[in-house]
Amino acid sequence: MDRRILITERLRLAPVTFADSDRLALLHADARVMSLLKHGVLSRQQSDAMVTSYEAEWSALGFGSWTATERASDKFVGLGGLRMDHGGVALRLAFAPEAQGMGYGPEFGRAVLAFAFDVVGLDRVVAITRLDNIPGQRGLEKFGMCRERQWTQEDGRALLLYAAANPKVA
């Protein structure tokens, strides 16, 4: 079995490929989802370029982004994974509006941290969220990430840095 495919109680996480471009373009175009992410809403061309980079990260880095589908229905519910950011590996998550508030974030996050620490062997994973993204902060805390610091970007947005350390590293 492909070690990159992660199965949780309710979700199947599969590495992003260009075959996912249509459904990811819809997610990337949804302001209800993307307004809380660093790059914001994406055009179809921007989304396709991002999907291409998601797919390339797997072979280049040994980790990357996954699509999340409900195991029971095979319905696409979100996107997330591990990306290089702020000088380290950052975990990020984004769920379709109808999948938000259902506990998928912590479930996804626990699986991704286990992959990061047990399969990839990372020492540390960070996550960045906006100060006003209270549900995102709660989700990060539910799967073991701890708030480390706050800063304000040049555009005035306040951000928070969360982190988790590999418990197997001394």
C-alpha positions as CSV (number, residue, x, y, z in Angstrom):
1,M,0.0,0.0,0.0
2,D,1.1,3.5,-0.7
3,R,2.4,5.0,2.5
4,R,1.4,8.5,1.3
5,I,-2.3,7.5,1.4
6,L,-3.6,8.1,4.9
7,I,-6.8,6.6,6.3
8,T,-8.4,8.0,9.4
9,E,-11.7,7.1,11.0
10,R,-13.8,9.2,8.5
11,L,-11.3,10.5,5.9
12,R,-9.1,9.2,3.1
13,L,-6.2,11.5,2.4
14,A,-4.6,11.0,-1.0
15,P,-1.6,12.9,-2.5
16,V,-2.7,15.8,-4.8
17,T,-2.3,15.1,-8.5
18,F,-3.3,17.1,-11.6
19,A,-6.4,14.9,-11.8
20,D,-7.7,16.8,-8.8
21,S,-7.4,20.2,-10.6
22,D,-11.2,20.6,-11.3
23,R,-12.3,20.1,-7.7
24,L,-9.4,22.1,-6.3
25,A,-10.2,25.0,-8.7
26,L,-13.6,25.2,-7.1
27,L,-12.2,25.2,-3.6
28,H,-9.5,27.8,-4.5
29,A,-12.2,30.1,-6.0
30,D,-14.4,30.0,-2.9
31,A,-13.8,33.1,-0.8
32,R,-15.5,31.5,2.2
33,V,-12.5,29.1,2.3
34,M,-9.7,31.0,0.8
35,S,-10.2,34.4,2.6
36,L,-8.4,33.0,5.6
37,L,-5.4,31.7,3.6
38,K,-2.2,33.6,2.8
39,H,-2.7,33.7,-1.0
40,G,-6.5,34.3,-0.9
41,V,-8.8,33.4,-3.8
42,L,-7.2,32.0,-6.9
43,S,-8.1,32.1,-10.6
44,R,-8.3,28.9,-12.5
45,Q,-4.9,29.5,-14.0
46,Q,-3.4,30.2,-10.5
47,S,-5.1,27.2,-9.1
48,D,-3.8,24.9,-11.8
49,A,-0.3,26.3,-11.2
50,M,-0.7,25.6,-7.5
51,V,-1.9,22.0,-8.2
52,T,1.1,21.4,-10.4
53,S,3.4,22.6,-7.5
54,Y,1.5,20.4,-5.0
55,E,2.1,17.4,-7.2
56,A,5.8,18.1,-7.7
57,E,6.5,18.5,-4.0
58,W,5.9,14.8,-3.4
59,S,8.9,13.7,-5.5
60,A,11.1,16.7,-4.6
61,L,10.5,16.7,-0.8
62,G,9.0,13.3,0.2
63,F,5.9,15.1,1.5
64,G,3.2,17.4,0.2
65,S,-0.5,18.1,0.0
66,W,-3.4,15.7,0.2
67,T,-7.1,15.9,-0.9
68,A,-9.5,14.8,1.8
69,T,-12.5,12.7,1.0
70,E,-15.1,11.3,3.3
71,R,-14.6,7.5,3.4
72,A,-18.4,6.8,3.7
73,S,-19.4,8.9,0.7
74,D,-16.2,9.5,-1.3
75,K,-17.2,13.2,-1.2
76,F,-14.3,15.7,-1.5
77,V,-14.2,17.8,1.7
78,G,-10.9,19.6,1.8
79,L,-7.2,20.0,1.1
80,G,-4.2,20.2,3.3
81,G,-0.7,19.0,3.9
82,L,2.9,19.9,4.5
83,R,4.7,22.7,2.7
84,M,7.9,24.6,3.1
85,D,7.1,28.0,4.7
86,H,8.8,30.4,7.2
87,G,12.1,28.4,7.0
88,G,10.5,25.1,8.0
89,V,7.7,22.7,7.2
90,A,4.2,24.1,7.8
91,L,1.0,22.2,8.0
92,R,-2.0,23.8,6.4
93,L,-5.7,22.9,6.1
94,A,-8.7,24.2,4.1
95,F,-12.1,22.6,4.1
96,A,-15.2,23.2,1.9
97,P,-17.8,25.3,3.7
98,E,-20.2,22.3,4.1
99,A,-17.4,20.3,5.8
100,Q,-16.4,22.9,8.3
101,G,-17.2,22.5,11.9
102,M,-17.4,18.7,11.6
103,G,-14.1,17.9,13.4
104,Y,-12.3,17.0,10.1
105,G,-9.5,19.5,10.9
106,P,-8.2,17.7,14.0
107,E,-8.6,14.3,12.4
108,F,-6.7,15.4,9.3
109,G,-4.1,17.2,11.4
110,R,-3.4,14.2,13.6
111,A,-2.8,12.0,10.6
112,V,-0.5,14.6,8.9
113,L,1.6,15.1,12.1
114,A,1.9,11.3,12.4
115,F,3.1,11.1,8.8
116,A,5.5,14.1,9.3
117,F,7.1,12.6,12.4
118,D,6.9,8.8,11.8
119,V,7.3,8.5,8.0
120,V,9.2,11.7,7.0
121,G,11.1,11.9,10.3
122,L,10.7,15.7,10.8
123,D,11.7,17.2,14.1
124,R,9.2,20.0,14.0
125,V,6.1,21.2,12.1
126,V,4.6,24.7,12.3
127,A,1.3,26.2,11.3
128,I,0.4,29.8,10.7
129,T,-3.1,31.2,11.1
130,R,-4.7,34.6,11.3
131,L,-5.5,36.0,14.7
132,D,-9.1,36.3,13.7
133,N,-9.4,32.6,12.7
134,I,-10.6,31.3,16.1
135,P,-11.9,27.9,14.7
136,G,-8.5,27.3,13.0
137,Q,-6.7,28.0,16.3
138,R,-9.0,25.6,18.2
139,G,-8.4,22.9,15.6
140,L,-4.6,23.3,15.8
141,E,-4.7,23.0,19.5
142,K,-7.0,19.9,19.4
143,F,-4.3,17.9,17.6
144,G,-1.4,19.0,19.7
145,M,0.0,22.2,18.2
146,C,1.0,24.9,20.6
147,R,0.9,28.7,20.1
148,E,4.4,30.1,20.0
149,R,4.1,33.7,18.9
150,Q,2.2,36.5,17.2
151,W,3.3,39.1,14.7
152,T,1.8,41.7,12.4
153,Q,2.5,41.6,8.7
154,E,3.2,44.7,6.6
155,D,-0.4,44.7,5.4
156,G,-1.6,44.9,9.1
157,R,-2.8,41.3,9.4
158,A,-2.0,39.7,12.7
159,L,-0.7,36.1,12.4
160,L,0.0,33.4,14.9
161,L,2.6,30.7,14.8
162,Y,1.8,27.3,16.2
163,A,4.2,24.4,16.4
164,A,4.5,20.7,17.3
165,A,7.7,18.8,18.0
166,N,8.3,15.2,17.2
167,P,7.9,13.4,20.5
168,K,10.5,10.8,19.4
169,V,13.3,13.3,19.1
170,A,15.1,14.1,22.3
